[in-house]
Amino acid sequence: MSGKKGVHFGGGNIGRGFVAEFLHNSGYEVVFVDVMDSIINSLQKTPQYTVTEIGPDGETTFTIDNYRALNSKYEMEKVIEEIASADIVTCAVGPNILKFIAEPIAKGIEARTKSEPIAVIACENAIMATNTLRGFIEGKLSDATKSKINEKAVFANSAVDRIVPIQDTDAGLNVKIEKFYEWCVESEPFKPNSPPEIKGVHYVEDLQPYIERKLFTVNTGHATAAYYGHNKGLKYIHEVLADKELHDIVQNTLKETAHLITNKHSHISAEEQEDYVKKIVNRISNPVLKDNVERVGRAPLRKLSRKERFIGPAAHLAEIGAKYDYLLGGIEMALRFQNVEGDEESEQLATIMKEKDSKTATKELTGLEEDHPLFQAVEQKVKKVQSAAS
C-alpha cells in the first residue's frame, strides 16, 4: 500500500458506494466517521463489503476493504488524530450537517502532523458545498492557523452525480449503485501542486458549468419526475417516465433548463446539452434502478430553496425574459409533496402551507424577493395548492 489515507464523513450509501469505492481503488485507506451506531458498529465488525454497479448491460461487483470506522459521538479525539495525519477529507452527509462536521475538521487541521496540506472535498448535492464547509471550519480555527491556512489545507469544490436506488432489505453494508457516475473537482485550488490522484475524478478549471448542468438537468429532471409521480400515485421513477404525458413534462422541463445552461455557459453547445439530457432521461428511466418516488422527492424544503433545482433556473429564466412554464408546474407538484411518511421536511412544508398566507409562504419557501419577476407566478401556485387543501 502507498500509505495514503482518506477520512470520510458519512457511512451512508453514497459514502460507502461512491466516495469510498473511488478512494479505495486509488490506494487510500479509508477511515469512515459517522454518528450512526449501527453503521459504525457494522463497519468495525466487517472487514469487507461489496459494491454492485448496475447498468443496462448487467451488474459488476467490487470488494471494498482496507478501511476503519470511528463513531464521532464517542471517539472525537481519535477522529481529530486521523484528520491530523490524513491526505484527504471528504464528506457525504447532507448539506444541513456540514456545520456539525466542521469542528473536528478544524481541530484536525490545527493538529496537522503532515507537512503537506490536507485536501478537503465535500461531495454533497449542493452548489459549492466545500465553500460552505470551509466557512464553518474557518469559524472554528485560531487566528494563527487561519493566517497560514494554505499551508495546512486545500479546499476544492466538487460536483457528484450517481444514483443510489433503494437498497435490498438484507443488504447490510453492501451497496447497489448505478454504473454511470460523474465526479468533477476543481483543479485551481491545488496549484502550483498537483491535485490528489483519485481514479475516476475529473479535474476541471471551472466547476460552475458542471455543477449547474448537473443540478438543473439530473436533479431537476429527477425531482420533476418524483413530484409528478407522487401526485399520480406511482411508486417508481421508471413508471413515471413510461407514462407518455409525464415523460413529455420531464422532457419539456429540461428544454427550459437547457436553454438556460447553453445561454449562460457559451462553451456548452445546444447539441451537447441535448445529448446530455437524452443520457440523463435514459438513466432515470432504467427499471433496474427501482428508484422510489418518495426517496427522490424527500426534503422538499431544500429542493424548493432559492439556489436549488426549481427556483434557481426558473428565477434566472424569468430574469432574462425566457419561458419557465414547465418549471413552474414542477414547483406546484413539489408544493403538494406534503406529510409524506418518514420525511420531516414534507411535514414542515404542510405546516407552512397551512399556517402562512401565500405571500409569506412564498418568501419563506423560495427565498425570492417580492419584486423578483418570478415571485408572482410562484405565489399563484402557492395559492392554488393552499386553496385545494382547504
N, C-alpha and C positions, 0 to 999 in steps of 0.2 A: 504493500500500500504506500501511497505517496505521503501519507500523514496529514492530508488536508482534512479540515473539519468544518462542518456547517451546522449552525444551531438553527433549528426551525420551530417557530411558534405556531402551534395548531396541529393537532394529531388527527384531524378530520380527513375526509376522503380526498380532498384536493392536496392536503399536506402529504398524506401517505402515497397517493396515487399519481401525483404530478410532480410537485416540487422535490420530494424525497427521491422519487424514481430518477429524476434528472441528475440530482446531486450524487446519488449512489452510482449511476452509470458513468459519472465523471471522476470517480475515485475518492469521493468525500465520505468520511464517517459522518453520519447524521445524528445529531442529538435533538430528539423531539422534546418540546416543552409544552405542557398543557395543564389545565386545572381540572380536567375531567378524570376523576379517579379511575373509571372503568377503562378508558382508552390507555392511560399511562400504565395501569397495572397489567393490561394485556400485552402492551409493548415490552414491558420489563420481563414478562414471563416467556414471551415468544421470540425465539431467535431469528425468525424469518416469516415473511408473508408474501403473498403473490399479488401482482398487478396484472389484470387481464384487459388487454386492449381489444375493443370490439369495433368492427367496421363492416362495410358491405361485403368484404371478401373473407369474413370469418374472424377467428379470435387468435391472439398471440398472448402467451403468458410469460411473465418475467418474475424472477425471485428477487426480493429485496432483503438484504441482511446488512451487517456492519452498521448497526445503529444502537443507540441507547435512548433512554427516556427519563425525563425528570418531571415531577409534579411541582409546579412553581408555588402551589399553596403551602407546601411543607419543606421544599428544598431550594428556597430562593438563593441562599448563599452559593450553592453548587451551580445554579443557573448562571449567576454572575461570573463565577470562576470559568465556566465553559465559554462564555462570551469573551472574556478577557483573553482567551488563548485561541479563539476561532478565526477562521479565514473569512467566513461569510455568515451573516444572519439574515434569515428570510422569515416571512410570516404569511399565513393564510388563515386569518382569524375572524374576518369580517371587519369592515371599516369602523364600526362602532367600538371595537375592542382595542384599537390602536393605542388609545390613551392609557390603557392598563398595562400594555407590554413595554411602554416607553421607559418606565423606571428601571427594570432590570437591565435593559439595553444600555441606558445611560450609565448605570453603575458598572456594567461590564466594560464600557468604553473608558470610564475613569480608571478602571483597574487593569487596563491593557498590558499584557506581558509580551505581546508580539510586537516587533518593530514596525511591521507593515500595517497600514490601516485596515480595519475590518470593512468589508463591503456590506452595506445594508440595503436590502432589496425587498420591498413589500409587494406581495403577489395577491393583491386584492382586486375585487371587481369595482374599482372606483378610479376616477381620473387623478393622476399624480399622487397616489396614496403614499409613496415614500416621502414626498414633501410634507404631507400631513404628519406622518410619523416623526420625521425629523423635527418638526415644530414642537411636538410633545417631548421628544428626547432632549432638545436644547433647553427646554424649560426646566429640566432636572439636572443639567450639567453645571459644574462650578465654572466661574469666570475664567479660571486658569485653563481648564480643558477646552472651553468654548473658543478661547483665543487661538488655540492651535488644533482646532477640530480636524483640519485637513490632514494632519499627521496621524490622527487616531482613527478616522472613519471616512468612508466614501459613501455618499447616498445617491442611489440611482433609481429612478422611476422605472416601472415596468408595466407591460400590458400582457395579461394572460388570458388564454382562451382555450378551454377544454370542457366538454360537457361530462358531468358525472351523473349518471342516472340513479334512480332509486336502487339501492343495493339489495341482494338476496338476503332474506331474513337470517340465515345461518352463516353469513359471510365472515363474521368475526373481523379480523384485521384486513382480510383480503379485499381488494378494491377492483370493481369493474369500471372501466373508463373508456370514452370513445378514442379511437385511433388518432383522429385529427387533433392537432394541437398548434398553438402559436404562443410563444413566449418571447416577447421583444423587450430588450433592456437598453436604455440609453447609454451610449459609449462615452459621451463627452466628460462626465464627472471623473472617469478613471484616468484621463490624460494628465501628464505625459506617459503614465504607465499603461500596461495592457489590462483589459478587464479580466475577471476570473474566467478560467476555462470551464464552461459548463456545456456539455454536448446537448445540442438542440436549441440553445438560446441564440436568438438572432439579435446581435448588437446593432443599433441604429443611431444615426446622428441626431435625428429629430423624432421624438416619440409621439408628439401630439397627433399627427395624422393617423398613426396606427391605433392609438387609444380611441380616437373619435370614430374611426372607421369600424372598429370592433364594437364599441359601445352602441353606436347608432345603427349597426346592422345586426350583429348577433343578438345583443341584449334587447334592442328594440323589437326585433322580429320575434324572438323567443317569448318576450313578455306579452306582446300583442296576441300571439297565438294562445298563450296561457289564459289571459283575461277573457278573450272571446270564448275560448273553450270552456272555462269555468262558468261563464254566463249561460252557455248552452248545455251544461251538464255533462260534458265529455271528460274522460278520465286521463287520456294520454295526448301528448303534443302531436304524435303522428296521426291520431284520429282527427285532430283539428285540421291538419294540412291535407287530409284525404277528403275533407269537405270542400267542394269546389268554391262555394261562396266565401268561406273563411280563408281558404288558400289565396283567393284573389285579394282579400282585405290585407293579408300579411304582405303580399307582393306589392300592392299599391302604397302601403305604408313605407316600404323600403325604397320605392321610387322617390318618395318625398325626401327621405334621408339621403338617398344617393345624390339628389340634386344639391343638397347642402354640402355633402362631402366633396363632390367634384368642383363646386363653386368656391369652397373655402381652401381646398388643398389642390392647387392647379396641377401638381405633378401626378395626381391620380386621375387617369382618363375615365371618360364615361364608360368605355368598353371594359376597362379593368374593373371598375366598380360593379358593372353588370355581371361579369364573371364571378366576382366575389359574392354577390347577392345569390346567384344561382347555386354556388357551392354551399352557402350557408343554409339556404332553404332545403337543399338536398340533405344536409346534415341533420337538421332538426326534424326532417320528415322520416328519419330512419326508425322503423318499428322495433329494431333490435335494441335500441336505447331504452325503450319502455319509459319514456320521460314523463313523469307525473305532472299534470296541470297545476295542482296545488303547490308542488315543490317549486316550480318555476315562477309561480305568481307570488310566493310569500315575500313578506317585507314590502308591502305596497307604499308605505310612507316614504321609504328611501327611494323607491322606484319612481315616485311622483315628485321628488325634490328637484330643486332648481337646475342643477347641472346634469341631471340623470337622463335616462333613455327616452323619455317622452317630452318633458318640458324643455330640456336642453336644446334638442334640434327644432322643436316647434317654435320656441322663442326666437331662435336665430332666423328661421324661415319667415316668421312674422316681421322681424326687423328689416329683412331685405324685400319684403312685399311678395314673397313666394307663397304657394299654397301648402297648407298643413292640415287639410280636412281629415285625412285618414289617421294622422297622429292624434287629432282631437277625438276621434272615435275610440282609439286605444286608451286615451286618458279617461273617457267616460266609463269604459269597461273596467279600468283599474279602480275607479271610484266605487264601483259595485262590488269589489272584492272585499266584502266585509264579514266579520265574525266567522272566519274560516278556522276550523278546529286546529289547535296547535300553533297558530300564527298570531302572536301578540299584536303585531302592527295592524293586522286586519281588524282586530277588536278596537284598537285606538282610533283607526280610521272611522269605524262605525260611530264611535263616541263623538268625534269631531263633527262628522256629517249630521249627527242628530242634535248636538247641543249648540253649534255655532251657526250664525247666519251665513248666507252664501259668500258674501264679501270676505268676512273674517276667515271662513274655512278655506277659501281660495288662497288668501295670503299665507295662512299657516301651512297649508299643504304644499304649495308650489314655490313659495319664496318670491313670487313675482310682485313687482311694484304695481300699484293700482293704475299708473299711467302707461304701463307697458302695452304695446299693441296686441299682445296675446291675452292679456288679463280678462277682458270682457268675454271673449269666446270660451275661456275655461270656466269663468263664473257661470255662464249659461249652462254648461254641462253639470256643474256642481248643483245648481238649482234644479235641473231636470232629475238628477239622481235623488236629491232630497225630497222632491215632491212625489216621486214614485214610491218612496219609503213611507210617506205619511198617510 
